[in-house]
Amino acid sequence: MGRGVISRPMPDIAIQDTYPDDVAWCYGCGRLNDKGLHVRTIAAGDGYVATVVPRPEHTAIPGYVYGGLIASAIDCQSTGVASAAAHRAAGHEAGDGLAPRFLTGTLKVEYLRPTPIDAPMELRSRVLELKERKVTVATELLSGGVVCARGEAVAIRMPEGFPRR
Amino acid sequence: MGRGVISRPMPDIAIQDTYPDDVAWCYGCGRLNDKGLHVRTIAAGDGYVATVVPRPEHTAIPGYVYGGLIASAIDCQSTGVASAAAHRAAGHEAGDGLAPRFLTGTLKVEYLRPTPIDAPMELRSRVLELKERKVTVATELLSGGVVCARGEAVAIRMPEGFPRR
């Protein structure tokens, strides 16, 4: 073996991996929620991707995913993209400093065809508009390379002093 | 006690209670899905109501419900309302004959304020437009009497021969 530096690919860091513990419990995307979906939003070129694996109980009509899982995945992916994009606009990437947190303002989902339950759902997102307080995100949800749903969400920067209970 | 007929209130029948077994597995509203949310859509006046009780794991920011649960509840309530309304338009109520099944075409959710996790979410829906193949449903989601989210969905009548796997 040579003595040169061996380049090991770094594992991809998702923006949700970097949320502080007290805001890392979301059922959709919190890394600390052991019952949750664990949406992990990862930068890919000028967009962002995530993968969600449906569980057998996530059925609608047998064989297909229920619409709520698709909406949940697009929702959490959108707030993750907003966070990552705002962080990038401030000169940072995931893992480099503390990214701002976003909440969903509005969510639209268009269901194009039944989404199989026995395959991962791939989310591909891009930022349509980035403002200081508001980020608009478009997402395609694919299964087996076929677009099954489309989403658009407006994410709102979490206000200072957001109510904690 | 008199000998007159004693009127006992009938338990409310939800439209989902009447779905045939093979399409009663939906995570959002299927009565046979023991891990699901069990959205039950019940006629109330000229509208429809349902109640969903969040579980502790359905958190977003601690203390509040994650957006995906709200979208899931509105989604399944909307297809339930579409089914019940189409059934009513054909002269029937839930429990009287077989109601048509609907799938979600599009879903829009507007998140107005954080929704507490420790209280039932009440859904109040009305039909905006009823066509043979397509029903548009508006829903308000309340917690403690306060509207926390609004939804609008277009539900599409399930085509004959919908793919089964």
Interface residues (C-beta under 8 A of the other chain):
Chain A: D22 V23 W25 C26 Y27 G28 G30 N33 K35 G36 L37 E57 H58 T59 A60 I61 P62 G63 Y64 Y66 G67 G68 L69 A71 S72 A73 D75 C76 L103 T104 G105 T106 L107 K108 V109 E110 Y111 P114 P116 M158 F162 P163 R164 R165
Chain B: D22 V23 W25 C26 Y27 G28 G30 N33 K35 G36 L37 E57 H58 T59 A60 I61 P62 G63 Y64 Y66 G67 G68 L69 A71 S72 A73 D75 C76 L103 T104 G105 T106 L107 K108 V109 E110 Y111 P114 P116 M158 F162 P163 R164 R165
